[in-house]
């Protein structure tokens, strides 16, 4: 007996519906220390990032994506827990979430996902706490590691790939593919030959990262098909002065591009403000996985799937320090136009690994900056601004995107300053933010710290 045409039509429609409802494969691809302005799709004029740019033309580009904290461990812990640093416990760099804090990737596994991780996803030992179905931490031949493993797998259900390239984290490559004379420098950099050489090395690592990501993008597209959500971002800005370890946009604003064929509008740029704590809740929402109600993050699926123009009204960011190299806690609140920064202990020097250690391939250009400052007042002013911060900073980002003019005392902005100051303090209170100094700071009343200071502290610690 023949099946009635109406029944066949229903069966075909049901099968097509079921196909459409299949859970997407997910790829989360992370750079390490990549500044948002150092990709062509975000306006870079010199550095070459053809694969990031192509992804931007095929997916949604976020103009206002921000990390929770501009150092590796706190940033990645916030991503994986959906909680800000004070709540999850990973505040100072090289610290980890408290043992009772959930890792949200497990909610994907409860939905049937297998999670395969490669390279630097979480930070250090936190990778072991994530419960990945497979993890290969090697950074050598990252693309080959991904290919060789997946070629041996039978993909019989949804998979989530989490891939972290260490580039362009220092030390930057010695073999650079850019002419140092042709690279461009941000306005708060000091023009020296050493600065240009290091910038060329950094750009070379950015392009190297881009090339590897492009190779993996092509391979996974062929293997997994079009029902794949691909998300690219960076854990914070680059290790340059006023970038990483700072709450200026060069430290906290990050590239974020999301592609999902036929689901997310290709080539769409959104001004919606989102935080890294929102990424996993969004993925859990899209995959109909359980989203805990106690986390700080929330889903921006409506932005991705329906082009909703707004999401968060304000962005909060925190930085608590990085061992003995950066003992300088900072908090900030940002709207689309304004930013208010509170330097919690301004009586101390702001420092970090770059100016203290001055390693070749990282901060060695600092010697040339000091030399310039001896005869150049502009250079001296930049260095002074780097080391010494006021208690409060306020910027009109619409008129001053590089955050060079502190308007904290400007009468025209006092109403906005007061509102943002109060909002930040109230948020810190709700977070349980103890404003902890995790190590002994470097007082402005004493000589400027340097490598000898660090060596002495290390020797003292070893003798104790």
Helices and strands as residue ranges (DSSP letters): H 5-20, E 25-31, G 40-42, H 50-58, E 60-66, H 72-81, H 85-88, H 105-110, E 114-119, H 126-129, E 134-136, H 142-151, E 159-164, H 193-224, E 228-234, H 249-252, E 253-259, E 268-275, H 277-286, H 301-306, E 315-319, E 330-334, E 338-343, H 353-357, H 366-373, H 377-387, E 392-396, G 411-413, H 414-431, H 451-463
